[in-house]
Amino acid sequence: MDLSGYLLDPLREDGEFILYRARSPQPELPSILLLTPSSSRPSAEIREKIDHEYSLKSDLDTTWALRPLEISSFNHKRVLVLEDPGGMPLNRVVEGPMVGLYAFQWAVGERKRGHKIFSESTTGERKVLVLPRLERVARKLRCRM
């Protein structure tokens, strides 16, 4: 995949990786997510993590997991290209008091628009959140629209 010209919006950084939303200069192409090593000279362990994430591609249920598309090269680094489900990571949206209520309201809005919601743990594990109560509420609200 030719990633030259893509506009990058950083979504999170954890010391090992940076997750970007990448928008193509060609408006007909969908945005994608790029998981890139933070270091300009990533270790073998970091490269193995990218390979491992990609190796899970056929085993993932895309109703809850980000789908790897391919491994590519960007800025002389090995990167994982992921399908962009839309939405934003919770840690970028939610801060301050009333976090639980605000997060739920925001999540309902995102699901009403058909976006998946992904989050990460402090260990860097990433996953799309599946919240059964939220899914029921979002489905009911979609039916009313």
C-alpha positions in Angstrom: 0.0 0.0 0.0 1.4 3.4 -0.9 1.0 5.6 2.2 2.7 8.6 0.7 0.6 11.7 0.9 -1.6 10.4 3.7 -2.4 13.0 6.4 -1.8 11.6 9.9 -3.7 12.5 13.0 -2.1 10.9 16.1 -4.7 9.1 18.3 -2.5 7.8 21.0 1.1 7.1 22.0 2.3 4.7 24.6 6.1 4.7 24.4 6.3 1.7 22.0 3.7 2.6 19.4 1.9 5.5 17.9 -1.6 4.9 16.5 -2.6 7.3 13.7 -5.7 7.9 11.8 -4.4 8.3 8.2 -6.5 10.2 5.6 -5.8 9.7 1.9 -5.3 12.8 -0.3 -7.8 11.0 -2.6 -11.2 11.6 -1.0 -12.7 8.5 -2.5 -10.4 6.3 -0.4 -11.4 5.5 3.2 -9.3 6.5 6.1 -7.1 3.8 7.8 -5.4 3.4 11.1 -1.6 3.0 11.2 0.2 1.4 14.1 3.8 2.6 13.9 6.7 2.1 16.2 7.5 5.2 18.3 11.3 4.7 17.9 13.0 5.5 14.6 15.0 2.3 15.1 12.5 -0.2 16.5 13.7 -3.3 18.4 13.2 -6.8 17.2 10.6 -7.2 19.9 8.5 -4.3 18.5 8.7 -5.7 15.0 7.6 -9.1 16.4 4.6 -7.5 18.0 3.5 -6.0 14.7 3.9 -9.4 13.0 2.0 -11.1 15.8 -0.9 -8.6 15.6 -1.1 -9.2 11.8 -1.0 -13.0 12.2 -4.2 -12.8 14.2 -6.1 -11.3 11.2 -8.1 -14.4 10.3 -9.0 -15.2 13.9 -10.4 -11.8 14.8 -14.1 -11.1 15.1 -14.5 -7.6 13.6 -17.6 -6.9 15.7 -15.2 -6.3 18.6 -11.6 -6.1 17.1 -9.8 -3.8 14.8 -9.1 -5.7 11.6 -5.5 -5.7 10.3 -5.3 -5.1 6.6 -1.6 -5.5 5.9 1.9 -4.8 7.0 3.5 -1.9 5.1 6.4 0.5 5.2 6.1 4.1 6.2 8.9 6.5 6.9 11.3 3.6 6.7 9.5 1.7 9.4 7.4 -1.5 9.4 3.8 -0.5 10.2 0.5 -2.3 10.7 -2.3 -1.0 8.6 -5.7 -1.4 10.2 -9.3 -0.8 9.1 -10.6 2.4 10.5 -13.9 1.8 12.3 -14.4 5.5 12.9 -14.9 7.1 16.3 -12.1 8.0 18.7 -10.3 6.2 21.5 -12.0 6.8 24.9 -8.8 8.1 26.5 -8.8 11.0 23.9 -12.4 11.9 24.5 -13.1 11.5 28.2 -11.4 13.5 30.9 -12.5 15.1 34.2 -15.5 14.7 36.4 -18.6 12.8 35.3 -16.4 10.5 33.2 -18.8 7.5 33.4 -21.9 9.4 32.4 -20.2 11.4 29.7 -18.4 8.3 28.3 -21.7 6.4 28.1 -23.5 9.3 26.3 -20.6 9.7 23.9 -20.5 5.9 23.3 -24.2 5.8 22.5 -23.8 8.6 20.0 -20.8 6.8 18.3 -22.7 3.5 18.1 -25.8 5.3 16.7 -23.5 6.4 13.9 -22.3 2.8 13.4 -18.8 3.5 14.7 -16.9 1.0 16.8 -15.4 2.1 20.1 -11.8 1.1 20.9 -9.8 1.5 24.0 -6.5 0.4 25.4 -5.2 -0.8 28.7 -2.2 0.7 30.5 -0.2 -2.3 29.1 -1.0 -1.2 25.5 -3.5 -3.9 24.8 -6.0 -2.5 22.3 -9.5 -3.8 21.7 -12.9 -2.6 20.5 -15.2 -2.3 23.4 -18.4 -4.4 23.3 -20.8 -3.2 26.0 -24.0 -5.2 25.9 -26.2 -2.6 27.6 -24.8 0.1 25.3 -25.5 -2.0 22.2 -29.1 -2.5 23.3 -29.6 1.3 23.9 -27.9 2.2 20.6 -30.0 -0.3 18.6 -33.2 1.1 20.2 -32.1 4.7 19.4 -31.2 3.8 15.8 -34.7 2.4 15.3 -36.2 5.7 16.5 -34.1 7.8 14.0 
